[in-house]
Amino acid sequence: MEDLEQLVDLAGGIDELMTTMPRTPERMAERISEGLLSIDPKTEPSGNETYFFVLEEGDQIIGTSAIYAAVGLERPFYSYKIVKRSQFSP
């Protein structure tokens, strides 16, 4: 949780079309909590864990990654692609 502010700052600098990175402190805190709960040895595995990773350079967070053990079990999962395309014919 001590990385919350850096993570929200990092999320604020990415393209708004990236929908998997929480931008609010509340949602980012949920993502961190889910990750911590998933690796807690006292937690009984549910099969729906979320593993949240950060990439650090020195004391600065420069990237993130997440692995979802399952998708679509407890909440809907949508996968889509936003494309900007321009075509013309001479």
C-alpha positions in Angstrom: 0.0 0.0 0.0 3.0 2.3 0.4 3.2 2.4 -3.4 -0.4 3.6 -3.9 0.5 7.2 -4.7 3.2 6.2 -7.2 0.8 3.7 -8.9 -2.0 6.2 -9.3 0.5 8.7 -10.7 1.8 6.1 -13.1 -1.8 5.2 -14.2 -2.5 8.9 -14.8 0.2 9.0 -17.4 -0.9 6.2 -19.6 -3.3 6.2 -22.6 -7.0 6.5 -21.5 -7.8 3.6 -23.9 -6.0 1.2 -21.5 -8.9 0.0 -19.5 -7.1 -2.5 -17.2 -5.2 0.0 -15.2 -7.2 1.6 -12.3 -6.9 5.3 -12.2 -8.5 6.2 -8.9 -6.8 5.7 -5.5 -9.8 3.6 -4.3 -9.7 1.2 -7.2 -5.9 1.0 -7.2 -6.0 0.2 -3.4 -8.5 -2.6 -4.3 -6.1 -4.0 -6.9 -3.2 -3.9 -4.4 -5.4 -5.6 -1.7 -6.4 -8.4 -4.2 -2.8 -9.0 -5.0 -1.7 -9.1 -1.4 -4.6 -11.5 -0.5 -3.7 -13.8 -3.4 -0.2 -14.3 -2.1 -1.1 -14.6 1.6 -0.3 -18.1 2.7 -3.2 -18.0 5.2 -5.7 -17.5 2.4 -7.4 -20.6 1.0 -7.0 -20.5 -2.8 -10.2 -19.8 -4.6 -8.9 -20.3 -8.2 -9.8 -16.6 -8.9 -6.6 -15.0 -7.6 -5.1 -11.8 -9.0 -1.4 -11.5 -8.9 -0.3 -7.8 -9.2 3.4 -7.0 -9.9 5.3 -3.8 -10.1 8.6 -3.0 -11.9 10.9 -0.8 -9.9 14.0 1.2 -10.9 15.6 2.3 -7.7 12.8 3.6 -5.6 10.6 4.5 -8.5 7.8 2.3 -10.0 8.1 2.3 -13.8 5.7 -0.4 -14.8 3.1 -3.0 -13.7 1.7 -6.3 -14.7 -1.1 -8.6 -13.5 -2.0 -12.2 -13.9 -5.6 -13.3 -13.4 -6.0 -16.9 -12.4 -9.5 -17.0 -13.9 -11.7 -14.5 -15.7 -15.5 -14.3 -15.9 -16.3 -16.3 -12.8 -17.4 -13.6 -10.4 -17.8 -10.6 -12.7 -18.2 -10.3 -16.4 -15.1 -10.3 -18.5 -15.0 -8.3 -21.7 -12.2 -8.3 -24.3 -12.2 -5.7 -27.0 -9.9 -3.7 -29.1 -10.2 0.0 -30.0 -8.7 0.7 -33.4 -8.3 4.0 -35.2 -8.1 3.3 -39.0 -8.0 5.7 -41.9 -8.5 4.4 -45.5 -8.7 6.1 -48.8 -8.6 5.3 -52.5 -6.9 7.5 -55.0 
